[in-house]
Amino acid sequence: MSTNNPFRHHTNNLFASRGCDIDAALSYANEVITALPTETQAGAMTALMVVVNTAANAFDQARGPSPEKLAIIDLIRNQIDNWASSHLDNHIEGWIDNNLGAHTAIDDKVQEYINDNLDVDEKISEWMNEYLENHISEAIDNMDLVVRVR
């Protein structure tokens, strides 16, 4: 069975579960930990909470964009901003030279250029839909998902 659940391959049928009731599972784990000798309780609680914190992070990441995807979006935005500012400066100078005194025409041309070329969110969305999401999904499908907490 293929799944994107990062925990599924760690399960073991020799042990029970509490269905989907995380609170019940944590209560049981706390009962087991408090039954241990006092000197081992801190270590057991630390191990349990590392798993809980990691699971919470994996759940949050599964519900929203991954940090990698956010970083790529940020890089794309920066590249588009850099490209747009250099190209826009060149076009404005040319428009001023060709239309000196025709402020309305320049304003219209600037607005037209911005409308046609500088919708950053739309350009990023188009690129993400056409390229990035397919490659990220494919990469995730072709490898084990590893969740790291820093």
URNORPE-V491450 format. One record per pair of residues at least 4 apart in sequence whose ideal C-beta (glycine too) atoms are under 6 Angstrom apart, sorted by the first residue. I is the first residue (numbers start at 1). GAP is how many residues later the second one is. Records with the same first field share a line. If there is no record, write none. Layout:
BEGIN
I=GAP, GAP
END
This chain:
BEGIN
3=5
6=52, 139, 141
18=6, 7
29=19
33=8, 11, 12
36=4, 5, 8
40=4
54=95
57=92
58=89
61=5
65=4, 5
76=48
80=4, 40
84=4, 34
91=22
95=4, 11, 14
99=6, 7
113=4
114=4
127=4
128=4, 5
END
